[in-house]
Amino acid sequence: GRAASVARSLDEALENVAIISDPRKIPPEFEGKLVHLSGSLWVSEPLTEPDYGVVIEGIKLKRRVQVY
């Protein structure tokens, strides 16, 4: 079933993933391949939502509106 398909896909990904130790220098041979990397993430300016006056330091700001 679907769980078996997902498990096979994850196994295949695990066998083929390239681990990048320095995310600032990704070797060209990894272009188009599955890679794993980790590092610090920062933004140069805060995210804003002018309609509500919200300003936050973050990576993603999602606005969801519900009308009743």
C-alpha positions as a Markdown table, in Angstrom:
| # | Residue | x | y | z |
|---|---|---|---|---|
| 1 | Gly | 0.0 | 0.0 | 0.0 |
| 2 | Arg | 0.9 | 3.6 | 0.4 |
| 3 | Ala | 2.9 | 3.1 | 3.6 |
| 4 | Ala | 5.2 | 0.6 | 1.8 |
| 5 | Ser | 5.6 | 3.0 | -1.1 |
| 6 | Val | 6.6 | 5.8 | 1.2 |
| 7 | Ala | 9.0 | 3.5 | 3.1 |
| 8 | Arg | 10.7 | 2.5 | -0.2 |
| 9 | Ser | 11.0 | 6.2 | -1.3 |
| 10 | Leu | 12.6 | 7.1 | 2.1 |
| 11 | Asp | 15.0 | 4.2 | 1.9 |
| 12 | Glu | 16.0 | 5.2 | -1.7 |
| 13 | Ala | 16.5 | 8.8 | -0.5 |
| 14 | Leu | 18.6 | 7.7 | 2.4 |
| 15 | Glu | 20.8 | 5.6 | 0.1 |
| 16 | Asn | 21.3 | 8.5 | -2.3 |
| 17 | Val | 21.5 | 11.6 | -0.2 |
| 18 | Ala | 24.8 | 13.6 | -0.1 |
| 19 | Ile | 25.7 | 15.3 | 3.1 |
| 20 | Ile | 27.1 | 18.8 | 2.8 |
| 21 | Ser | 29.3 | 19.9 | 5.7 |
| 22 | Asp | 29.6 | 23.5 | 4.6 |
| 23 | Pro | 26.4 | 25.0 | 3.3 |
| 24 | Arg | 28.3 | 28.0 | 2.0 |
| 25 | Lys | 30.3 | 25.8 | -0.5 |
| 26 | Ile | 28.2 | 23.3 | -2.3 |
| 27 | Pro | 30.3 | 21.4 | -4.8 |
| 28 | Pro | 29.0 | 21.5 | -8.4 |
| 29 | Glu | 28.8 | 17.7 | -8.7 |
| 30 | Phe | 25.8 | 17.8 | -6.3 |
| 31 | Glu | 23.8 | 20.1 | -8.6 |
| 32 | Gly | 20.4 | 18.5 | -9.1 |
| 33 | Lys | 20.9 | 15.8 | -6.5 |
| 34 | Leu | 19.3 | 15.3 | -3.1 |
| 35 | Val | 21.5 | 16.9 | -0.4 |
| 36 | His | 21.3 | 17.3 | 3.3 |
| 37 | Leu | 22.8 | 20.4 | 5.0 |
| 38 | Ser | 22.4 | 22.3 | 8.2 |
| 39 | Gly | 23.4 | 25.7 | 9.3 |
| 40 | Ser | 22.3 | 29.0 | 10.7 |
| 41 | Leu | 19.5 | 31.0 | 9.0 |
| 42 | Trp | 18.9 | 34.7 | 9.2 |
| 43 | Val | 16.9 | 37.4 | 7.5 |
| 44 | Ser | 18.1 | 40.8 | 6.6 |
| 45 | Glu | 14.9 | 42.6 | 7.6 |
| 46 | Pro | 11.8 | 41.8 | 9.6 |
| 47 | Leu | 8.6 | 40.4 | 8.0 |
| 48 | Thr | 5.7 | 42.8 | 8.0 |
| 49 | Glu | 1.9 | 42.6 | 7.7 |
| 50 | Pro | 0.9 | 46.2 | 7.2 |
| 51 | Asp | -2.9 | 45.7 | 7.4 |
| 52 | Tyr | -2.6 | 44.5 | 11.0 |
| 53 | Gly | 0.6 | 46.4 | 12.0 |
| 54 | Val | 2.5 | 43.2 | 12.6 |
| 55 | Val | 6.3 | 43.2 | 12.4 |
| 56 | Ile | 8.3 | 40.1 | 13.4 |
| 57 | Glu | 11.7 | 38.6 | 13.0 |
| 58 | Gly | 11.1 | 35.4 | 11.1 |
| 59 | Ile | 11.4 | 33.3 | 8.0 |
| 60 | Lys | 7.7 | 33.0 | 7.0 |
| 61 | Leu | 4.6 | 35.0 | 7.9 |
| 62 | Lys | 1.3 | 33.4 | 6.9 |
| 63 | Arg | -1.9 | 35.3 | 7.1 |
| 64 | Arg | -5.1 | 33.3 | 7.3 |
| 65 | Val | -8.4 | 35.1 | 7.2 |
| 66 | Gln | -11.7 | 33.6 | 8.2 |
| 67 | Val | -15.0 | 35.4 | 7.7 |
| 68 | Tyr | -18.2 | 34.3 | 9.4 |
